[in-house]
Amino acid sequence: MKKLFYLILAALLLTGAGLDAQTPYTKTFSPDGIVANRTGWSFWYMPTGVADTLNIKISCIDTMMYSHTPHQHAHDELFIVLEGDAILYMNGEETLLHPGDGLICPGNSTHNIQRTDPSRPIKYMMFTREARDRSGQVPHPFFKKDYKATDCLVRFRKNRNFWYLSPKQTLGDMNVRNVFVRGKKVRKNPAGGQLAYVIMEGTAMVTVDGVPVRLPENSVCYVPKGSASSIVALSDRLRYLEVRTAAK
């Protein structure tokens, strides 16, 4: 009897471990998860430690006029405005961004993001890729050395597929594509580099290595490097972002 008890207990523990290991990483926006800061708040969909060098978060500026004073760092960042009009400063140029617009700030550029109206907050999504080489430095693969803000700006295109950040711009190091789906079409992604699905509108079913996960609007699902995945719309309209990094 005692032996049978331990066999059952071991089976339950193994089953639980297997379920934990197979469940894909997902996170849905919740007010309970926001973290207040001096400019407003942030919500981390993918904080440091979830993925290898890839971070995704939402920020809101509602207590100050800007995110921080213009600063620079080695890694690339992509900003996509979600609510309100924003001014993105980069290397001496200011660009007005409307909801849905995006702008990539290549590594070592001087930048910050600002509100246009002190009575209206802004919300934006930020994607960061910290691809480090053996020396600890972050390579700068942006496709132009003498780039201007207009080279980095992408205007939102409603009901269209388009690149916020194309493979050409960063040589595949980080790519972000807006995908619009009408109807229940399955899109398959074979195993490769790391991938994240960011559900912007609608509801989707994402399957990672055979494990299905239902994702509502304002959710992220992370697909680790080497895992296969697929996505299908569960609503009449679906818009999501495909965020990829190179398979290195």
GUDREN-569362 format. One record per residue: x, y, z of N, C-alpha, C, O in turn; residue in three letters. Coordinates in pm, whole numbers, padded with zeros to 5 digits, always signed. Layout:
# GUDREN-569362
XYZXYZXYZXYZAla/...
# end
This chain:
# GUDREN-569362
+00083-00120+00000+00000+00000+00000+00087+00125+00000+00061+00221-00073Met/+00191+00124+00084+00282+00238+00093+00352+00261-00040+00370+00375-00083Lys/+00394+00149-00105+00462+00159-00234+00370+00219-00339+00413+00301-00420Lys/+00242+00178-00340+00145+00230-00434+00125+00380-00414+00113+00456-00510Leu/+00123+00423-00287+00107+00566-00258+00220+00647-00319+00196+00751-00381Phe/+00344+00600-00304+00458+00674-00357+00460+00673-00510+00502+00771-00573Tyr/+00413+00562-00570+00405+00558-00716+00305+00660-00769+00331+00729-00867Leu/+00189+00670-00702+00088+00766-00742+00138+00909-00724+00118+00994-00811Ile/+00205+00935-00610+00260+01067-00583+00364+01106-00687+00365+01220-00735Leu/+00451+01012-00723+00553+01040-00824+00490+01070-00959+00534+01160-01031Ala/+00384+00995-00993+00316+01017-01120+00252+01156-01125+00257+01225-01227Ala/+00192+01196-01012+00131+01329-01007+00235+01439-01021+00212+01538-01091Leu/+00349+01423-00954+00455+01523-00963+00511+01532-01103+00538+01642-01153Leu/+00530+01417-01167+00581+01418-01304+00482+01481-01400+00520+01556-01490Leu/+00353+01450-01379+00250+01508-01465+00245+01659-01448+00236+01733-01547Thr/+00251+01705-01323+00251+01849-01299+00371+01916-01360+00359+02024-01418Gly/+00489+01853-01347+00609+01912-01406+00598+01920-01556+00640+02017-01619Ala/+00539+01814-01615+00524+01814-01760+00431+01925-01807+00458+01991-01908Gly/+00321+01946-01733+00228+02051-01771+00294+02188-01761+00276+02273-01848Leu/+00371+02208-01652+00439+02335-01635+00539+02359-01747+00552+02471-01798Asp/+00609+02252-01786+00712+02266-01888+00651+02293-02025+00712+02360-02108Ala/+00530+02243-02049+00469+02255-02180+00388+02383-02197+00367+02428-02310Gln/+00342+02442-02087+00256+02560-02099+00336+02678-02152+00433+02719-02089Thr/+00297+02734-02267+00370+02850-02321+00360+02971-02229+00263+02985-02154Pro/+00459+03057-02235+00456+03179-02157+00359+03276-02222+00375+03312-02338Tyr/+00258+03320-02147+00162+03420-02196+00137+03521-02084+00151+03491-01966Thr/+00099+03642-02126+00065+03745-02028-00036+03838-02089-00019+03885-02202Lys/-00143+03866-02014-00249+03957-02057-00245+04082-01971-00225+04076-01850Thr/-00264+04196-02036-00260+04322-01962-00364+04324-01851-00478+04282-01870Phe/-00322+04372-01734-00411+04387-01620-00368+04508-01539-00248+04526-01516Ser/-00461+04592-01496-00424+04706-01412-00350+04665-01286-00272+04742-01231Pro/-00375+04541-01240-00307+04494-01119-00156+04479-01141-00079+04477-01045Asp/-00115+04467-01268+00027+04442-01295+00107+04567-01327+00227+04557-01354Gly/+00042+04685-01326+00118+04805-01361+00210+04846-01247+00181+04823-01130Ile/+00322+04907-01284+00422+04953-01188+00433+05104-01202+00470+05154-01308Val/+00403+05178-01095+00409+05324-01099+00554+05371-01104+00642+05310-01044Ala/+00577+05481-01176+00709+05544-01178+00690+05696-01179+00576+05744-01170Asn/+00798+05772-01191+00788+05918-01177+00716+05984-01294+00670+06098-01280Arg/+00706+05916-01409+00640+05976-01525+00498+05923-01545+00421+05981-01622Thr/+00462+05815-01479+00330+05752-01497+00335+05608-01450+00340+05583-01330Gly/+00333+05513-01544+00343+05372-01507+00390+05289-01625+00389+05334-01740Trp/+00430+05165-01595+00470+05068-01697+00408+04933-01667+00376+04902-01552Ser/+00391+04854-01772+00344+04716-01758+00432+04630-01846+00440+04651-01967Phe/+00499+04533-01786+00592+04447-01859+00522+04321-01908+00481+04237-01828Trp/+00509+04308-02041+00462+04182-02098+00573+04078-02092+00549+03963-02056Tyr/+00694+04119-02126+00809+04028-02123+00926+04101-02058+01003+04169-02127Met/+00941+04087-01927+01054+04150-01858+01182+04071-01881+01180+03961-01935Pro/+01292+04128-01839+01421+04060-01848+01414+03925-01776+01365+03917-01664Thr/+01462+03821-01841+01462+03688-01782+01363+03593-01845+01378+03472-01833Gly/+01261+03646-01914+01164+03560-01982+01222+03511-02114+01224+03391-02141Val/+01270+03604-02194+01325+03571-02325+01472+03611-02330+01518+03692-02250Ala/+01544+03554-02424+01684+03586-02441+01697+03719-02513+01687+03725-02636Asp/+01719+03826-02438+01749+03961-02488+01630+04034-02546+01648+04145-02597Thr/+01509+03981-02542+01392+04047-02599+01298+04091-02487+01256+04009-02406Leu/+01264+04221-02483+01173+04276-02383+01057+04348-02452+01076+04411-02556Asn/+00937+04338-02393+00819+04408-02444+00745+04468-02325+00718+04400-02226Ile/+00712+04598-02335+00636+04661-02227+00547+04772-02281+00566+04821-02393Lys/+00448+04810-02200+00364+04927-02226+00400+05032-02122+00419+05000-02005Ile/+00411+05157-02165+00435+05268-02073+00328+05373-02092+00276+05391-02203Ser/+00296+05444-01984+00203+05555-01987+00270+05676-01924+00326+05666-01815Cys/+00265+05790-01993+00317+05915-01937+00197+06004-01905+00127+06049-01996Ile/+00175+06028-01776+00061+06112-01738+00092+06205-01621+00005+06283-01580Asp/+00214+06199-01566+00249+06289-01456+00358+06388-01496+00377+06490-01429Thr/+00430+06359-01604+00530+06452-01656+00506+06466-01807+00420+06398-01863Met/+00581+06553-01873+00562+06575-02016+00647+06482-02101+00622+06470-02221Met/+00747+06416-02043+00838+06333-02122+00879+06211-02041+00865+06207-01919Tyr/+00929+06111-02111+00969+05986-02047+01094+06005-01962+01104+05952-01851Ser/+01189+06080-02014+01317+06109-01947+01387+06211-02035+01344+06237-02148His/+01493+06268-01987+01570+06359-02071+01635+06278-02182+01659+06158-02164Thr/+01665+06340-02298+01727+06264-02407+01850+06187-02360+01939+06243-02296Pro/+01853+06059-02392+01963+05973-02348+01995+05875-02460+01925+05873-02562His/+02098+05795-02443+02135+05696-02543+02185+05569-02475+02230+05571-02360Gln/+02177+05459-02549+02228+05330-02503+02258+05246-02626+02220+05282-02738His/+02325+05135-02607+02375+05057-02720+02266+04979-02793+02277+04957-02913Ala/+02160+04937-02722+02061+04851-02787+01955+04932-02863+01929+05049-02833His/+01894+04866-02961+01787+04925-03041+01655+04921-02964+01633+04833-02880Asp/+01566+05018-02993+01432+05020-02936+01332+05059-03045+01361+05142-03131Glu/+01215+04998-03039+01104+05036-03126+00990+05087-03040+00950+05021-02945Leu/+00938+05205-03073+00824+05264-03004+00702+05259-03095+00711+05296-03212Phe/+00587+05214-03043+00460+05218-03115+00359+05289-03025+00333+05245-02913Ile/+00303+05398-03074+00208+05476-02995+00073+05405-02993+00023+05362-03097Val/+00015+05393-02874-00114+05327-02858-00228+05428-02838-00335+05413-02896Leu/-00203+05530-02755-00306+05630-02727-00241+05768-02718-00131+05783-02664Glu/-00310+05869-02774-00262+06005-02769-00159+06034-02878-00108+05942-02942Gly/-00130+06162-02897-00026+06204-02990+00103+06225-02912+00102+06277-02801Asp/+00213+06183-02972+00342+06190-02904+00447+06252-02995+00436+06246-03118Ala/+00547+06310-02934+00663+06361-03008+00782+06276-02969+00818+06266-02852Ile/+00844+06214-03069+00964+06136-03042+01085+06215-03090+01098+06245-03209Leu/+01172+06246-02995+01296+06318-03025+01406+06217-03053+01425+06122-02977Tyr/+01480+06236-03163+01591+06148-03194+01699+06224-03270+01675+06276-03379Met/+01816+06230-03211+01932+06292-03275+01903+06432-03330+01939+06465-03443Asn/+01836+06513-03248+01811+06651-03287+01685+06673-03368+01652+06788-03397Gly/+01615+06566-03406+01491+06578-03484+01371+06540-03399+01380+06452-03314Glu/+01259+06608-03422+01135+06575-03353+01032+06528-03454+01011+06591-03558Glu/+00967+06415-03424+00868+06356-03514+00737+06338-03441+00734+06282-03331Thr/+00627+06387-03499+00496+06371-03439+00440+06234-03473+00435+06196-03590Leu/+00398+06160-03372+00344+06026-03389+00198+06023-03343+00164+06075-03237Leu/+00113+05961-03424-00027+05942-03390-00047+05795-03349+00041+05713-03372His/-00162+05761-03289-00186+05623-03249-00166+05525-03366-00219+05545-03475Pro/-00088+05422-03339-00056+05322-03440+00077+05345-03508+00134+05251-03564Gly/+00129+05469-03506+00257+05498-03569+00371+05440-03487+00361+05425-03366Asp/+00481+05407-03557+00598+05353-03490+00725+05422-03534+00732+05478-03644Gly/+00826+05418-03448+00956+05475-03483+01065+05395-03414+01060+05373-03293Leu/+01164+05351-03491+01276+05275-03438+01387+05371-03400+01423+05460-03476Ile/+01442+05351-03281+01558+05428-03235+01678+05333-03236+01694+05253-03144Cys/+01762+05341-03339+01879+05252-03345+01971+05274-03226+01972+05381-03166Pro/+02049+05172-03194+02143+05180-03083+02233+05301-03094+02278+05337-03203Gly/+02258+05363-02979+02346+05480-02965+02284+05609-03018+02353+05712-03022Asn/+02158+05608-03059+02090+05733-03093+02046+05802-02964+02017+05736-02864Ser/+02040+05934-02967+01992+06012-02853+01842+06033-02871+01799+06084-02974Thr/+01762+05995-02770+01618+05996-02791+01540+06013-02661+01591+05986-02552His/+01416+06056-02675+01315+06048-02569+01178+06064-02634+01168+06096-02752Asn/+01072+06041-02556+00935+06052-02607+00859+06148-02516+00874+06145-02394Ile/+00774+06233-02578+00710+06341-02505+00561+06347-02536+00516+06299-02640Gln/+00486+06407-02444+00345+06438-02469+00334+06567-02550+00423+06652-02545Arg/+00226+06581-02623+00199+06706-02695+00103+06795-02617+00099+06916-02639Thr/+00026+06734-02527-00079+06806-02455-00070+06770-02307-00083+06652-02273Asp/-00049+06866-02218-00036+06834-02074-00163+06777-02013-00158+06720-01904Pro/-00277+06792-02081-00403+06739-02027-00434+06599-02077-00531+06537-02032Ser/-00352+06547-02171-00378+06415-02228-00257+06323-02208-00147+06357-02250Arg/-00277+06209-02144-00165+06113-02130-00136+06045-02264-00218+06048-02355Pro/-00020+05984-02273+00011+05900-02389+00048+05761-02341+00108+05744-02234Ile/+00012+05662-02421+00051+05524-02397+00124+05473-02520+00085+05502-02633Lys/+00230+05398-02495+00307+05344-02607+00366+05209-02570+00387+05179-02452Tyr/+00391+05130-02671+00454+05000-02652+00600+05009-02695+00631+05074-02795Met/+00687+04946-02620+00829+04951-02651+00885+04809-02662+00857+04723-02580Met/+00966+04788-02766+01031+04659-02791+01182+04681-02788+01234+04772-02853Phe/+01251+04599-02713+01396+04612-02698+01464+04481-02731+01419+04374-02687Thr/+01571+04487-02806+01651+04370-02839+01795+04398-02801+01859+04484-02861Arg/+01845+04327-02703+01981+04346-02659+02066+04228-02709+02082+04128-02639Glu/+02119+04242-02830+02198+04135-02892+02345+04163-02867+02403+04249-02933Ala/+02406+04092-02776+02543+04121-02736+02642+04022-02801+02613+03903-02814Arg/+02757+04074-02839+02861+03988-02893+02957+03951-02780+02932+03984-02664Asp/+03065+03883-02812+03155+03832-02708+03223+03943-02628+03261+03922-02512Arg/+03239+04059-02688+03305+04169-02618+03211+04241-02522+03254+04328-02447Ser/+03082+04203-02524+02984+04269-02440+02921+04389-02506+02832+04451-02447Gly/+02963+04423-02626+02907+04535-02699+02785+04490-02780+02774+04373-02818Gln/+02696+04582-02807+02579+04552-02888+02605+04598-03030+02626+04717-03052Val/+02604+04507-03128+02628+04547-03266+02520+04643-03315+02407+04639-03266Pro/+02553+04727-03409+02458+04824-03462+02431+04791-03608+02501+04841-03696His/+02331+04707-03637+02310+04658-03774+02216+04744-03857+02179+04704-03967Pro/+02176+04864-03808+02079+04943-03882+02131+04970-04023+02250+04994-04043Phe/+02040+04966-04122+02081+04956-04262+02142+05083-04320+02197+05078-04430Phe/+02134+05198-04250+02194+05321-04300+02280+05385-04191+02239+05392-04075Lys/+02397+05432-04229+02484+05499-04132+02442+05645-04112+02456+05699-04002Lys/+02390+05707-04217+02352+05848-04210+02200+05863-04206+02144+05950-04273Asp/+02133+05779-04127+01988+05776-04124+01930+05905-04063+01993+05970-03980Tyr/+01810+05937-04106+01731+06045-04052+01607+05986-03984+01579+05866-03997Lys/+01535+06069-03911+01414+06021-03844+01314+05965-03944+01241+05871-03912Ala/+01309+06021-04065+01214+05973-04166+01247+05830-04209+01157+05757-04252Thr/+01373+05788-04199+01410+05650-04232+01359+05553-04127+01344+05433-04154Asp/+01331+05604-04007+01294+05519-03894+01144+05522-03864+01096+05448-03778Cys/+01070+05609-03935+00929+05629-03908+00842+05537-03991+00867+05518-04110Leu/+00739+05479-03928+00640+05397-03998+00501+05447-03958+00465+05445-03840Val/+00424+05491-04055+00287+05533-04029+00195+05412-04027+00212+05318-04104Arg/+00097+05416-03939+00002+05306-03926-00084+05293-04051-00129+05394-04107Phe/-00106+05170-04095-00189+05142-04212-00303+05050-04169-00283+04930-04149Arg/-00420+05106-04156-00534+05030-04107-00571+04917-04203-00574+04935-04325Lys/-00598+04800-04145-00639+04681-04221-00535+04638-04324-00570+04585-04430Asn/-00409+04662-04294-00301+04625-04385-00193+04548-04310-00176+04564-04190Arg/-00121+04464-04385+00001+04403-04333+00119+04493-04369+00130+04538-04483Asn/+00205+04520-04273+00321+04604-04300+00428+04581-04193+00401+04526-04087Phe/+00550+04625-04223+00662+04613-04131+00676+04738-04045+00684+04849-04098Trp/+00677+04720-03915+00723+04828-03828+00877+04831-03828+00939+04937-03824Tyr/+00935+04712-03833+01080+04700-03833+01115+04579-03919+01094+04465-03879Leu/+01168+04605-04038+01189+04499-04136+01323+04430-04116+01411+04484-04050Ser/+01339+04309-04173+01468+04239-04165+01581+04322-04226+01695+04313-04181Pro/+01550+04402-04329+01653+04484-04393+01710+04586-04296+01831+04611-04295Lys/+01623+04645-04215+01668+04753-04128+01765+04708-04020+01858+04781-03986Gln/+01745+04588-03965+01834+04540-03859+01902+04408-03897+01950+04336-03811Thr/+01905+04378-04025+01967+04255-04074+01911+04132-04003+01983+04036-03979Leu/+01782+04136-03971+01716+04022-03909+01732+04012-03760+01681+03918-03699Gly/+01803+04107-03699+01830+04096-03556+01703+04112-03472+01686+04042-03372Asp/+01614+04203-03512+01481+04212-03453+01386+04262-03560+01412+04365-03622Met/+01277+04191-03582+01178+04229-03682+01041+04237-03615+01008+04154-03530Asn/+00962+04338-03653+00828+04352-03599+00734+04378-03717+00750+04476-03790Val/+00637+04291-03734+00544+04300-03847+00402+04307-03797+00361+04229-03711Arg/+00325+04402-03851+00182+04412-03823+00108+04317-03918+00126+04324-04039Asn/+00025+04230-03861-00049+04131-03941-00198+04150-03916-00243+04150-03801Val/-00273+04167-04024-00418+04181-04015-00483+04058-04078-00448+04019-04189Phe/-00577+03998-04007-00643+03876-04054-00794+03896-04048-00848+03937-03945Val/-00861+03867-04156-01007+03865-04158-01050+03722-04188-01017+03668-04294Arg/-01123+03661-04097-01159+03520-04114-01060+03430-04042-00953+03474-03998Gly/-01097+03304-04030-01018+03211-03949-00912+03141-04033-00926+03024-04069Lys/-00807+03214-04064-00695+03160-04141-00582+03122-04047-00546+03198-03957Lys/-00526+03003-04068-00416+02956-03984-00283+03002-04045-00258+02982-04164Val/-00200+03061-03964-00066+03101-04007+00035+03019-03927+00036+03024-03804Arg/+00119+02943-03999+00215+02855-03932+00355+02916-03936+00395+02977-04036Lys/+00427+02899-03826+00564+02945-03815+00653+02829-03774+00640+02778-03663Asn/+00743+02785-03862+00832+02674-03827+00931+02715-03719+00946+02833-03690Pro/+00998+02618-03662+01096+02644-03557+01207+02733-03611+01252+02715-03725Ala/+01251+02827-03531+01356+02920-03572+01403+03000-03454+01420+02946-03345Gly/+01424+03130-03474+01461+03217-03364+01342+03242-03273+01233+03192-03299Gly/+01364+03318-03167+01254+03345-03075+01150+03435-03142+01182+03516-03229Gln/+01025+03419-03097+00911+03485-03159+00812+03522-03050+00796+03448-02952Leu/+00745+03634-03066+00637+03671-02975+00518+03718-03057+00534+03794-03153Ala/+00399+03673-03019+00274+03721-03077+00216+03825-02981+00198+03796-02863Tyr/+00186+03942-03031+00125+04047-02950-00013+04075-03008-00024+04130-03118Val/-00117+04039-02935-00254+04053-02985-00301+04196-02961-00319+04238-02846Ile/-00322+04269-03069-00363+04410-03061-00514+04426-03069-00571+04510-02999Met/-00580+04346-03154-00725+04350-03168-00776+04209-03190-00714+04130-03262Glu/-00891+04175-03128-00951+04045-03150-00900+03939-03053-00835+03969-02953Gly/-00931+03813-03087-00893+03697-03006-00830+03593-03096-00873+03574-03210Thr/-00729+03524-03046-00657+03426-03127-00630+03299-03047-00630+03301-02924Ala/-00607+03190-03119-00557+03067-03059-00416+03047-03111-00394+03031-03231Met/-00319+03047-03020-00180+03025-03054-00141+02886-03005-00169+02849-02891Val/-00076+02810-03091-00030+02676-03055+00122+02674-03061+00181+02707-03164Thr/+00185+02635-02951+00330+02629-02941+00371+02486-02912+00339+02431-02807Val/+00443+02425-03007+00485+02285-02993+00368+02195-02955+00381+02108-02869Asp/+00253+02218-03019+00137+02133-02999+00047+02173-02883-00057+02111-02864Gly/+00085+02274-02805+00004+02316-02690-00074+02442-02727-00012+02546-02751Val/-00209+02437-02731-00289+02554-02768-00313+02647-02649-00331+02602-02536Pro/-00312+02777-02676-00340+02878-02574-00432+02984-02635-00403+03036-02743Val/-00541+03015-02567-00633+03119-02614-00582+03255-02566-00554+03273-02448Arg/-00571+03350-02659-00518+03482-02626-00622+03590-02655-00661+03608-02770Leu/-00667+03663-02553-00757+03776-02577-00676+03898-02622-00553+03894-02628Pro/-00746+04003-02653-00682+04131-02689-00590+04177-02577-00618+04152-02459Glu/-00482+04244-02612-00383+04295-02517-00311+04182-02443-00290+04187-02322Asn/-00275+04079-02519-00200+03966-02464-00075+03940-02547-00066+03980-02663Ser/+00021+03873-02485+00145+03834-02553+00170+03687-02526+00151+03638-02415Val/+00215+03616-02630+00259+03477-02616+00401+03468-02669+00429+03510-02781Cys/+00490+03412-02590+00630+03398-02627+00658+03257-02678+00619+03158-02616Tyr/+00727+03250-02793+00767+03122-02852+00920+03114-02845+00988+03190-02914Val/+00974+03024-02765+01120+03018-02751+01189+02976-02880+01127+02918-02969Pro/+01316+03005-02887+01398+02963-03000+01391+02812-03017+01406+02737-02920Lys/+01368+02766-03141+01362+02623-03169+01225+02562-03156+01209+02442-03177Gly/+01122+02643-03122+00986+02591-03109+00902+02632-03231+00915+02743-03282Ser/+00816+02541-03276+00724+02570-03385+00594+02624-03328+00557+02593-03214Ala/+00523+02706-03408+00399+02764-03358+00304+02792-03474+00342+02789-03591Ser/+00179+02819-03438+00079+02861-03535-00020+02953-03465-00030+02952-03342Ser/-00092+03033-03544-00191+03124-03488-00312+03125-03579-00299+03125-03702Ile/-00431+03125-03517-00555+03129-03593-00650+03227-03524-00656+03231-03401Val/-00724+03304-03602-00818+03401-03547-00941+03331-03491-00996+03240-03555Ala/-00985+03372-03374-01109+03324-03316-01218+03429-03327-01332+03405-03288Leu/-01184+03545-03380-01280+03653-03401-01281+03689-03550-01192+03648-03625Ser/-01381+03764-03591-01391+03800-03733-01273+03883-03779-01230+03873-03894Asp/-01220+03966-03690-01104+04049-03720-00995+04022-03618-01022+04010-03498Arg/-00874+04012-03665-00761+03992-03575-00644+04076-03625-00608+04071-03743Leu/-00585+04152-03535-00460+04223-03567-00359+04191-03459-00385+04205-03340Arg/-00244+04146-03504-00140+04113-03407-00004+04153-03462+00011+04177-03582Tyr/+00093+04160-03374+00231+04187-03411+00312+04059-03400+00301+03986-03302Leu/+00391+04033-03501+00487+03923-03497+00623+03984-03469+00676+04061-03549Glu/+00679+03948-03355+00809+04003-03313+00910+03889-03319+00896+03790-03248Val/+01011+03904-03405+01108+03797-03424+01250+03846-03397+01281+03964-03411Arg/+01335+03752-03359+01479+03777-03357+01549+03668-03438+01495+03560-03459Thr/+01669+03699-03481+01742+03608-03568+01768+03475-03499+01785+03469-03377Ala/+01769+03369-03579+01793+03234-03526+01944+03212-03512+02004+03141-03593Ala/+02005+03270-03411+02149+03260-03388+02175+03180-03262+02290+03160-03224Lys/
# end
